[in-house]
Amino acid sequence: MKNFNFIITSCFFALVLSCKTAAPDSKASVQDTPYQNLGREGKIYAAFYQQRAAEYEALCLQAYNIAKLRLDEALAQKSDKPLAIVSDIDETFLDNSYYAVERAKMGKDYDQATWEEWTAKGIAKPLTGSQEFYQYAANKGVQVFYVTNRMEKERAGTLKNLKKYNFPLQSDTNLILRSAESSKETRRKDIAKNYNIVLLLGDNLSDFAGIFDKKSETERSAAVKSSAKEFGKKFIIIPNIGYGDWESSFYNYKYNYTSQQKDSMMYNAVKANP
């Protein structure tokens, strides 16, 4: 336990003490940073928060409570189409931090093959308050669509996980996995042809609208500000500090950096002074 606490403390201070900055496309090397394994131990720290912090549970409950409030408002209004909500899965209502911990403790990063082995188990735990919200929506006659970037080959494990924790699945077509492009915009538009989408839930900005897809950090920030009125109204976001486009955008969506290069870039990017 002492060693684990030391890792967590070291990771935290490494993230906040640097005053250097580096552009994401810089040719960072292992020599550039006095701290190694920042990314992997950062995954441990993120998972520690996600698995153990009551504050994280409170944030999830806050999000689902707001979602229920907005859903009730939508139910009270007339609509020319049946109502629907569109939801992501991973880190929106299923907790996959256990996979991240397993990989980090092995000194390894995410990869698709081991991710598919994890999802095939169908054992990811539900986030606090999620089951109650999705069941409530379904009981009110609202169609719940799960739009995820899990691959089609992950359908069996995903269905197993949904059924294990009684998440509503009104038809097989309500689980929409990724078949081609990673953007969810086309899939959302297909749903909107027949349904009035009153809520979107996700942990990543691209879960909400195409304006967030594959954008730079600056563009993502501007898009958030331009959509400010939607958050807490139609867009319900769940916190995810473990991974996401917030991280990928920092690397300009380049996935060939080594772990050492990523460590350097992250370490040099955070500031000790505002």
C-alpha positions, 0 to 999 in steps of 0.5 A: 500500500505504501508503494501504491500511495507513493506512485499516486503522489508522485504522479500528482506532483509530476502533473502540476509542478512543471513550468515548461511548455511544448507543442504537441507536434514537438519531437519529445524524447525520454531525455526531455522529462525527469519523470517516466511512466507518467501516462500509465501511472496517470491511468492508475491515478484516474482509475483510483479516483473513478473507483474510490472517490465519493465525489465521482459518484456524486458527479454521476448522480448529478448528471443523471438527476439533471438528465431525469429533470430534462427528460420529464420536461420533454415528456411534458411537451408535445412532440410530432415524433416518439421521444428518444435518448441517445447514449454512449456506453463506456464511461457514460454508464459502464466503468471500464477503469479495471481494464486500464488498471490491468494494462497499466500494472502490466506496463502496457497501454490500450490495444484493440485486441485486449480491449475486445477480450475485456468487453467480451467478458461483459463485466464492466460495472454500472456507474452510480445512478445509471441503472435507475435513469435508463430504466426510468426513461424506458418505463416512460416509453422513451426509446433508449439508443446506445450509440457506441464505438465498440466494434460490431464483433463486440456485440455479444459481450456488450449485450451480456453486460447490458443484460447483467445489470438490467439496462433496457434494450427495447430492440436489437437495433437500439444497440448501434455499434461502430461499423465504419467511421468513428464519428457518430453523427451519421448514426445520430441523424439516422435515429433522428429521422424517426425520433425526437432526440431529447437527450444525449449522454456521453463522456466525450464531446463527440458523443453530442454533435459533429462539430466536436469530431476530430478538432484541435484543442482550440477548436474543441474549446470554441465549440464548447463555448458556442454550445454552452446552452446545451450542456445540462439541457440537451447534452449530459456529460459524465466526467472521464479523466482516464481517456478521450478526445481531450487527450487525443486532440493534444497529440493532434490525433497522431497515435504513433508517439511512444509512451516516453514521448507522450510522457514528455509532452504531457509533463512539459505542457502543464504549468505551475503558474497561470 
